[in-house]
C-alpha cells in the first residue's frame, strides 16, 4: 500500500525569498513542497492568486522586502493573506512564518507590527525570557529586518534579544523574526541585490558579512533543520 506524502505550501513573497533550507528539511521529512510566488514582477501590487491553504498539511509564509507598516503598497493581496492565515490558524492548520511571515502571523492573530528601533542585518544571538525555555537554541541566527513583531496577547514569547521579539508560538502556529532558512548562496543573492548606499546606511560590510556567513553556514543549516524538526514534532502536533 502506498502512503500519500504530506504537502507543504511555501509562500515566497518575492523571487529572492524561497524556502531554501526550510524546504530542504521539509522534503527530507517526507513533504511534497509547493512554492507559491506572490509577487512575480516589479510591481508589488500585482500578485498571483493564492492557492487554497486547506489543500496543504502545513503553510510556511516566508520573508519579504515589503512592510506591513505600508499596507497601501500591497493592498491588492496583503489583506487576503492575513485573512487566510487567521482562518488556517483557527482551523488548527500548522503554520511556520519566517521574518515577514512571522510578522503576518502576529498581525493576523491579534498582535501588530511596528518599525524596529534597531535595524538588524547580520548574525545575532537570541535567548528565552526570564524563566522561559528557548527550544531552538541561541544561534547566532541571521537577521535582516526593519520591522518587528508585537506579539498577540495569547502568544508565547519563546525567544528575543535586546532589539526585538524573535520567536513566538500560538498553539500550532510559530513565527520567527530571524531567517533560519539561509545558506551562503542565499545571502550572496541578497547582497548582490542590495544597493551599496543602502548597505552603507546600515554599516553593513559585504566582505565581513560574507566571511561570517561562510564560517557559520554548516552550523546554521544544522540549526535550521533542527528548528523545522521541532516545529513538526512538537509545535505542529
N, C-alpha and C positions, 0 to 999 in steps of 0.2 A: 504494500500500500504506500502511495506517495504522499508525504506530508507537505501541505501547501506552505510555502515560505511566507513569513510575515513581510509587510510592506511599510516602508518609511517614506514620508514626504519631507524632503528638504526644501525649504523656501529660500532661494537665493534672490535677494532683493536687487542686486546689481551683478553684472557679469564677473566682477572680481570678488564675489562673495560666496563661493561654493562651499560645500560641506567639508571638503578636504579630509583631514584625519578623522573627523567625526564620521564621515561617510565610510572611510576605510574600516573603522571599527564596527560600524553597523553591518557592513557587508560581511565581515568575518564572523559576526554573531548570527548570521543567517537571514539578514533582512535584504529584500529587494528594495533598492533605494531609487526613488524617482525625484529628480530635481526640477522644481518649477522656478523659472526665471521671471521675476515680477516685471522689472523694467529692462527690456532688452536693448533699448536705444539710448539716445542722448536726452530725450525729454522725460524728466522724472514723473510726469503726469500721464504718460502714455504707457499703459500696463496691460499685460496679458491676463485674462480672466483666471481666477484661482480655481484649481480643482476642488472637488469635494473633500474636505478634511476627513469626513467619516469613512471614506473609502480606504483609509490607511490605519495601521495599528499605532503609529506614533507620528508626531509632527515636530519638525525641527526648524523654526524660523531663525535665519542667520543674521549677520550684521548688515550694515548699510551705511553709505555716505549721507543718507537723508537724516532728518531730525524730526522727532515728534514735537519739538517746540516750534516747528514751522510746518504745520499740517497743511496750510494753504498751498504749499508747493507739491503736495502729493495727495490732494483730497479726492481724486478720482478713484483711489484704491485703498487708502490707509484705514478709513472707517470700516470698510468691508473686512479687511484683515483683522482689525481689532474685534469686530463682532464675531468672526469665525473662531478666533482664539477663545473668546469668552464662552461661546457655545460648546466648543470642543472640551474645554475645562469642565463646564457644568455636566457634560456627558461622561466625564471620567476618562477622557482620552489622554494618554500621557503626552506631554509637551516639554521639549527641551529648547529653550530660547537662548541664543548666543548674542551678546552685546546688544545691538538694536533689537534682536529678538527677545532678549531679556527685558528690555525697556517696554516692548509691546506687551509682554505678559503683565508687567507692573501696571501699565495704564489700563489694559483690558479688564483687570481683576480688581480695580478699586484703588490702586495707587496712582502714581503720576511719574512724570519725567521732567527734570529740570536741567538747566545749563550747569555744568560742573564748575565748581570753584577752581579746580586744577585740572587742566587737560593732561591726561596720562597717555604717553606714547613711549613704549618700551617695556621692560620686564620689571614686574612689581610683585612683592610677596603679599599674601592675604592671610588673615587669621580669624578664628572664631571669636564671637563676642564673649565677654567675661562669663564664665560658667557654661559656655556652649561647646559644641563639637563641630569642627570643620571636617567633613567627610572626604574631602578630595585633596587635602594637603596644601601647604603654604605656597607651593610653586618654587620659584617665580613663574608667573603667568604673563603672557603677552597682553598688554593693554594698548588700545588705540580708540579713544573716545573723548568727545567734547561734552556729552550729556551724561546724566547718571540717574540711576533708579531711585525713586521714592517708593518704598515697599507698600503694598496693600496692608491694611490693618491686621489681617489674619495671616500674613506671611511669616514664615520662619526665616530670620536672617542667619544664614549659616556661616558667612564669612564677609569680611570687609577689610578695608585699610583706612589710613588717615584721610583719604581723598573721596572714597565712595563705598557704598554697599556693593559687594562683589558677587554674592551668591544668595539666592532666595529660593524657598520652596513653599508651595501651597498644594498640599496633597500630592497628586501625581504630576504636578507641573513644577518645573525647575527653570530658573533664569540665571544666567551669568552676565556680569558686566565685562568680563575679560574675553579673550579669544583663545580657547583651548585648541581650536582646530588647526592652528597654523603649523607649517613646516617652513624650511628655509626658502623654497621656491615661492611659496605663497607670500612671504614677507618681501622678497625681492620684487615680486609683481606689484605689491602695494607701493613700494618705494619708487619704482620706475614711474608710476602714475602720479606721484605726489610732486607738485611744483616746488622748485628749490626755495622760493620765497616763503612758502608755507612751512616747510621743514625748518628754515632758519628762524621763523617766528616762534617756533616751539623748541628751539635749541636742539633739534634732532640732527645728530651726525650720522649720515648714511653709513659711513665706514664702521663706526663704532657699533651701531645697531646691528649691522650685518655680521660683524665679528662675534658679538654676543649671541646672536641668534644661531649662528653656525655651531657655537660651543654648546648651546642649550637644546639643539634640535632633537637629539635622540631622547633626552630625558623628557622633553615636552611631549613628544609623540607617545611615550610610555604613560605619562600622567594624563594626557588626553584620553587614551584608550581606557585607563582606569576610571576616569570620570564617566565615560559612556557606560562602562560596566556597572558602576554604582547607580547610575540613572536607571538602567534596565533592570538590575537585580534587586534594588532597594526602593528607589523613589517611584518607579512605574508599576510596582506590584499592587 
